[in-house]
């Protein structure tokens, strides 16, 4: 029996030799049951071509794990083994944590996760040189989540074919032709490599499973192909701790899929994924019902950031505004807000209890725009987003709304240990706060654009705090006694 040791929440992969029959992807059934004391996990195996079969899972308990396989192929049936799971070397996957009705994102070990994401749809389809450049940019940047497509995307500033596709086949005289009865292992190995590299940098891979921007036929596959694809994707990728499932980008533009199809997609992935990774879906016009039990958080496209408290209250789930328009200068209105407004929207969402994602769409002679292909960042927002993340990560956990007026949420109350207020484009010269009785608070004035924090003194009772009368500023009040 094989034995090895890995850290809690890391990826365990075991390879087996089996049949190389032509219809192996469809005809060979291969699963395993993993157990550790009273923990039991069912895992679907996957075919990697050339007679190689894999099992992949993410152990979430320390101790000795045992597995036993079940298969209709004799050489794969009844295989057993063990491995040791040691202490965690990382925080673990991101999960949802609730305090009363307010939900937030956190790591599985309880550490805070301040979601600061970006969009880079097709970065894994651009070839080694540019993909490595994207990784270098991410390594030196502020982001801890990236939205990215599994299927290639056909849209403005993105017309190239990747080297490999999820299915074998390719371009013909009449267009594109695919063998949907099989998968292309080279494509999936490459994707796994990139997900692993993101994980090493502490970046969550928010994987977009479907999207409507397509010239290859992947947006209109037969229903049975959709389901086979989802099972295969989960079998290969759910063992990575940094995976999220985004069921679609702009799902409501995919007219060939019904609401029942989307519901069934969610249920299938929830059942197939033993790690229980986060699951959501992204809209164009109308929202999917984020209150459905298989949805873990809201993934929203909207520039109306001030509705964040309403969505938090309605769905009682974390609100991630993944698309609020992009910093850039392209002709389209969704891609030409200035850096100041990008930063302002992200700060506003944070101060209202949610998370807002970044994207960048500056015109370039080579038509390499970050939001689509990756490469390098050209704008002014990213360093300010790093400042935002630093402030987010310095705050205590479990915020509640601090209501300055009955009709508007103006900031966050961290159990009366800290208060954070952000004023956005408003530029008051003074603010008045009634502090908890008998407590002293140090006031700090921060400037989200200029990335400064200034000590404004200690206050008790009614605090009249002078402000710099410029936009993008706020106040942090920290209890000192």
C-alpha positions in Angstrom: 0.0 0.0 0.0 1.3 3.4 -1.0 1.9 6.0 1.8 2.8 9.7 1.6 2.3 12.9 3.6 0.7 16.1 2.5 -0.5 19.2 4.4 -4.1 19.8 5.2 -6.0 21.5 2.3 -3.3 20.7 -0.2 -3.9 18.6 -3.3 -3.6 14.8 -3.2 -3.4 13.2 -6.7 -3.0 9.5 -7.4 -2.5 8.0 -10.8 -3.5 4.5 -12.0 -2.9 2.6 -15.2 -6.0 1.2 -17.0 -7.7 0.7 -20.3 -6.8 2.9 -23.3 -10.0 2.1 -25.2 -11.3 4.6 -27.7 -14.5 5.3 -25.6 -12.8 5.4 -22.2 -14.0 8.9 -21.4 -17.6 7.7 -21.6 -17.5 4.1 -20.8 -15.1 3.7 -17.8 -16.6 4.5 -14.5 -14.1 5.3 -11.8 -14.7 6.6 -8.3 -13.2 6.3 -4.8 -14.2 6.6 -1.2 -11.7 8.4 1.0 -12.1 8.1 4.8 -10.3 9.6 7.8 -11.8 8.6 11.2 -15.4 9.7 10.9 -14.8 11.9 7.8 -16.0 10.3 4.5 -15.5 11.8 1.1 -16.7 10.4 -2.3 -14.5 11.4 -5.3 -15.0 10.9 -9.0 -11.9 9.9 -10.9 -11.0 11.2 -14.4 -9.3 9.9 -17.5 -6.1 11.7 -18.6 -5.6 9.9 -21.9 -3.1 7.1 -22.9 -4.4 4.7 -20.3 -3.8 7.0 -17.3 -6.6 7.6 -14.7 -6.5 10.1 -11.9 -8.0 10.7 -8.5 -7.7 14.1 -7.0 -9.0 15.4 -3.7 -8.3 18.0 -1.0 -8.0 16.5 2.5 -9.6 18.7 5.2 -8.7 16.7 8.3 -5.4 15.8 9.8 -4.6 12.1 10.2 -4.4 8.9 8.1 -6.6 8.9 5.0 -7.5 5.7 3.3 -9.1 5.2 -0.1 -10.7 2.4 -2.0 -11.7 2.6 -5.7 -14.7 1.3 -7.5 -14.7 0.8 -11.2 -16.3 -1.2 -14.0 -12.8 -1.7 -15.3 -11.3 -4.6 -13.4 -7.8 -3.1 -13.3 -9.1 0.0 -11.6 -11.5 -1.7 -9.2 -10.6 -2.4 -5.5 -7.4 -0.4 -5.5 -6.5 0.8 -2.0 -4.0 3.1 -0.4 -3.3 5.5 2.4 -1.6 8.8 3.0 -0.9 11.0 6.0 -2.4 14.5 6.2 -0.3 16.8 8.4 -0.8 20.4 9.7 -1.9 23.0 7.3 0.7 25.1 5.5 -1.9 27.6 4.2 -5.2 29.1 5.4 -7.3 26.7 3.3 -10.1 27.3 0.9 -12.3 30.4 1.1 -15.7 29.7 2.8 -18.8 31.7 3.9 -19.0 32.7 7.6 -22.1 34.1 9.1 -22.7 36.2 12.2 -26.4 36.6 12.7 -27.8 37.7 9.3 -24.5 39.2 8.1 -22.3 37.0 5.9 -18.7 37.4 5.0 -15.9 35.5 3.3 -13.2 33.9 5.4 -10.6 31.2 5.1 -11.4 27.7 6.3 -9.1 28.1 9.3 -11.0 31.1 10.5 -8.6 33.8 9.2 -10.1 36.8 7.5 -10.3 36.9 3.7 -10.5 40.4 2.3 -11.6 39.8 -1.2 -9.8 42.1 -3.7 -10.4 40.6 -7.1 -9.6 41.4 -10.7 -11.0 40.1 -14.1 -8.6 38.6 -16.7 -10.9 36.4 -18.7 -8.6 34.6 -21.2 -5.2 34.9 -19.7 -4.5 31.1 -19.8 -5.1 31.1 -23.6 -2.3 33.4 -24.6 0.8 31.3 -24.7 3.7 30.8 -22.4 5.4 34.2 -22.7 2.3 36.4 -22.0 0.9 34.0 -19.4 4.2 34.2 -17.5 4.1 38.0 -17.8 0.5 37.9 -16.3 1.7 35.8 -13.4 4.5 38.2 -12.7 2.1 41.1 -12.7 -0.2 39.2 -10.3 2.8 38.3 -8.1 3.6 42.0 -7.6 0.0 43.2 -7.5 -2.8 43.6 -4.9 -5.2 40.9 -6.0 -6.2 37.8 -4.2 -8.8 36.6 -6.7 -9.0 36.4 -10.5 -12.1 35.8 -12.7 -11.0 33.6 -15.6 -12.8 31.5 -18.3 -12.3 27.8 -18.9 -13.6 28.1 -22.4 -11.9 30.6 -24.8 -13.8 33.9 -25.4 -14.6 35.6 -28.6 -15.1 39.3 -28.1 -13.6 42.8 -28.6 -9.8 42.8 -28.4 -9.7 39.0 -28.2 -9.9 37.0 -31.5 -7.0 34.5 -31.2 -7.4 30.8 -30.8 -5.6 29.1 -27.9 -3.1 26.4 -28.6 -5.4 23.8 -27.1 -9.1 23.5 -26.4 -11.1 21.6 -23.7 -12.2 19.0 -26.3 -10.1 17.5 -29.2 -10.8 18.9 -32.6 -10.2 22.3 -34.2 -10.7 24.5 -37.2 -12.0 23.0 -40.5 -13.0 24.5 -43.8 -16.6 24.8 -42.5 -15.7 26.3 -39.1 -14.8 24.3 -36.0 -15.5 20.6 -35.3 -15.1 18.9 -31.9 -15.3 15.4 -30.5 -17.5 16.0 -27.5 -17.1 12.4 -26.4 -13.6 13.1 -25.3 -11.5 15.8 -23.5 -8.1 17.1 -24.5 -5.7 16.3 -21.6 -3.1 18.8 -22.7 -5.6 21.6 -22.3 -6.6 20.5 -18.8 -3.1 19.9 -17.6 -2.2 23.4 -18.7 -5.2 24.8 -16.8 -4.2 22.8 -13.7 -0.7 24.2 -13.9 -2.0 27.8 -13.9 -4.5 27.2 -11.1 -1.6 25.7 -9.0 0.6 28.7 -9.7 -2.2 31.1 -8.6 -2.6 29.0 -5.4 1.1 29.4 -4.6 0.6 33.2 -4.7 -2.5 33.1 -2.5 -4.8 34.0 -5.4 -8.3 32.4 -5.7 -9.2 31.1 -9.2 -12.8 32.1 -9.9 -13.4 29.7 -12.8 -16.1 30.8 -15.2 -17.7 27.5 -16.5 -19.9 29.0 -19.3 -20.2 32.2 -21.2 -22.1 33.5 -24.3 -19.1 35.0 -26.2 -18.3 32.2 -28.5 -17.5 31.3 -32.1 -16.5 27.7 -31.5 -19.8 26.1 -30.5 -19.0 25.7 -26.7 -21.9 28.0 -25.7 -24.4 25.7 -27.6 -23.3 22.2 -26.7 -25.8 19.4 -26.3 -27.2 19.2 -22.8 -25.5 15.8 -22.1 -22.2 17.4 -23.1 -22.7 20.3 -20.7 -23.2 17.8 -17.9 -20.3 15.6 -18.8 -18.1 18.7 -19.0 -19.1 19.8 -15.5 -18.4 16.4 -14.1 -15.0 16.3 -15.7 -14.1 19.8 -14.6 -15.0 19.1 -11.0 -13.2 15.7 -11.0 -10.0 17.4 -12.2 -10.1 20.8 -10.5 -12.0 20.4 -7.2 -8.9 19.1 -5.4 -7.3 22.6 -5.6 -8.0 24.7 -2.5 -8.1 28.0 -4.4 -11.0 27.1 -6.9 -14.3 28.9 -7.0 -17.1 27.9 -9.4 -18.7 30.7 -11.4 -21.4 29.1 -13.5 -21.5 31.8 -16.1 -20.4 35.2 -17.1 -23.6 37.0 -18.0 -25.7 33.9 -17.8 -28.9 35.7 -18.9 -27.4 36.2 -22.4 -27.2 32.5 -23.0 -30.7 32.1 -24.4 -30.3 28.4 -25.1 -30.1 27.5 -21.4 -33.2 27.6 -19.2 -33.4 28.5 -15.5 -33.9 24.8 -14.8 -30.6 24.1 -16.7 -28.8 26.6 -14.4 -30.4 25.1 -11.3 -29.4 21.6 -12.4 -25.8 22.8 -13.1 -25.5 24.1 -9.6 -26.9 21.0 -8.0 -24.6 18.7 -10.1 -21.5 20.6 -9.1 -22.6 20.8 -5.4 -23.1 17.1 -5.4 -19.9 16.2 -7.3 -17.5 18.6 -5.4 -16.4 16.9 -2.2 -14.6 20.1 -1.1 -17.7 22.3 -1.3 -16.0 25.2 -3.1 -17.8 28.5 -3.4 -20.5 28.7 -6.1 -22.2 31.7 -7.8 -23.3 33.0 -11.2 -22.8 36.4 -12.8 -25.5 38.4 -14.5 -25.9 40.9 -17.3 -29.4 42.3 -16.8 -31.5 40.3 -14.5 -30.2 38.6 -11.3 -30.3 34.9 -10.7 -32.0 34.1 -7.4 -29.0 34.2 -5.1 -31.3 33.0 -2.3 -31.3 29.5 -3.7 -29.6 27.0 -1.3 -26.9 25.9 -3.7 -25.6 29.5 -4.2 -22.9 30.4 -1.6 -22.5 34.1 -2.5 -23.7 36.9 -4.8 -21.6 37.5 -7.9 -23.0 40.8 -9.3 -22.6 43.0 -12.3 -23.7 46.5 -11.3 -22.4 50.0 -11.0 -25.0 50.8 -8.3 -22.6 50.0 -5.4 -24.8 51.7 -2.8 -27.3 48.9 -3.1 -24.8 46.5 -1.4 -26.6 46.7 2.1 -29.9 45.9 0.4 -28.4 42.8 -1.3 -26.7 41.7 2.0 -30.0 42.0 3.8 -32.1 40.3 1.1 -29.9 37.3 0.4 -28.0 37.0 3.7 -24.9 36.0 1.7 -21.6 37.7 0.9 -21.9 40.3 -1.9 -19.1 40.4 -4.4 -19.7 43.0 -7.1 -17.4 41.3 -9.7 -18.0 43.9 -12.4 -18.8 47.5 -11.7 -17.3 48.9 -15.0 -13.6 48.9 -15.7 -10.8 51.4 -15.5 -9.8 52.3 -19.0 -10.4 54.3 -22.1 -12.1 52.1 -24.7 -15.2 53.4 -26.5 -17.7 51.2 -24.6 -19.2 52.8 -21.5 -18.5 49.7 -19.4 -14.8 50.1 -19.9 -13.8 53.8 -19.6 -14.2 55.0 -16.0 -11.2 56.8 -14.6 -8.9 55.2 -12.0 -10.3 57.5 -9.3 -13.8 56.1 -9.9 -12.6 52.5 -9.9 -10.9 53.0 -6.6 -13.9 54.9 -5.2 -16.3 52.1 -6.1 -14.1 49.5 -4.5 -13.8 51.6 -1.3 -17.6 52.3 -1.3 -18.4 48.6 -1.5 -16.0 47.7 1.3 -17.4 50.4 3.5 -20.9 49.0 2.9 -20.0 45.5 3.9 -19.3 43.9 0.5 -16.5 43.4 -2.0 -16.0 45.1 -5.4 -13.7 43.7 -8.1 -11.3 45.5 -10.5 -10.8 45.3 -14.2 -8.6 47.3 -16.6 -9.4 48.1 -20.3 -6.8 50.6 -21.7 -6.4 50.8 -25.4 -3.1 49.4 -26.6 -1.6 49.1 -30.1 -1.1 45.4 -29.7 -4.8 45.1 -28.4 -3.6 43.3 -25.2 -6.0 44.5 -22.6 -5.7 43.2 -19.1 -9.4 42.4 -18.7 -9.2 39.9 -21.5 -5.6 38.7 -22.1 -3.6 39.8 -19.1 0.0 41.0 -19.6 0.8 44.1 -17.6 -1.3 46.8 -15.9 -1.2 50.3 -17.3 -3.6 52.2 -15.0 -3.3 54.1 -11.7 -5.7 52.0 -9.6 -3.7 49.0 -8.7 -1.4 50.6 -6.2 -4.4 52.3 -4.5 -6.1 49.0 -4.4 -3.1 47.6 -2.5 -3.6 50.4 0.0 -7.3 49.4 0.3 -6.4 45.8 0.9 -3.9 46.8 3.6 -6.7 48.8 5.4 -9.2 45.9 4.9 -6.8 43.4 6.4 -6.0 45.6 9.4 -9.7 45.7 10.5 -11.2 43.2 12.9 -13.5 40.5 11.7 -17.3 40.4 11.8 -18.3 44.0 10.9 -21.9 45.3 11.3 -23.4 48.4 9.7 -22.8 51.7 11.5 -25.8 53.8 10.6 -25.3 57.5 10.7 -28.7 58.2 9.3 -31.8 56.0 9.2 -31.9 56.1 5.4 -28.3 55.5 4.6 -25.5 53.2 5.7 -22.3 55.2 6.1 -19.7 52.8 7.4 -18.9 49.7 9.4 -19.0 49.0 13.2 -16.5 46.3 14.3 -18.1 45.5 17.6 -17.4 49.0 18.9 -13.7 48.2 18.8 -13.3 50.1 15.5 -15.5 52.2 13.2 -14.8 52.9 9.6 -16.5 55.6 7.5 -15.8 56.4 3.9 -17.2 59.6 2.3 -16.5 58.8 -1.4 -16.9 61.9 -3.7 -18.4 63.9 -0.8 -15.9 66.2 0.8 -17.2 67.3 4.3 -15.0 69.7 6.3 -16.2 68.2 9.6 -18.1 65.1 10.9 -19.8 64.6 14.2 -19.9 61.2 15.9 -21.5 60.1 19.1 -19.1 57.6 20.5 -20.0 54.8 23.0 -20.2 56.1 26.5 -17.1 55.8 28.7 -14.8 54.9 25.8 -11.9 56.7 24.1 -11.2 56.4 20.4 -8.2 57.5 18.3 -9.3 59.0 15.0 -7.3 58.5 11.8 -8.1 60.3 8.6 -7.3 58.2 5.5 -7.0 59.4 1.9 -7.9 56.5 -0.5 -6.4 58.2 -3.5 -3.2 59.7 -2.0 -2.7 56.6 0.2 -2.1 58.5 3.4 -3.2 58.0 7.0 -3.1 60.9 9.5 -3.5 60.9 13.2 -6.4 63.2 14.2 -6.3 62.8 18.0 -8.2 61.0 20.7 -12.0 61.6 21.3 -14.7 60.7 23.8 -18.4 61.4 23.8 -19.4 63.7 21.0 -16.5 63.8 18.5 -16.3 66.8 16.2 -13.6 65.7 13.7 -12.1 68.2 11.2 -11.7 66.7 7.7 -9.5 67.8 4.8 -12.4 68.9 2.5 -11.4 66.7 -0.5 -12.9 63.6 -2.0 -12.0 59.9 -1.4 -11.3 60.4 2.3 -12.6 58.7 5.4 -12.2 58.2 9.2 -11.2 55.2 11.2 -12.0 55.3 14.9 -10.1 52.8 17.1 -10.9 52.2 20.7 -7.9 52.9 23.0 -9.6 52.5 26.4 
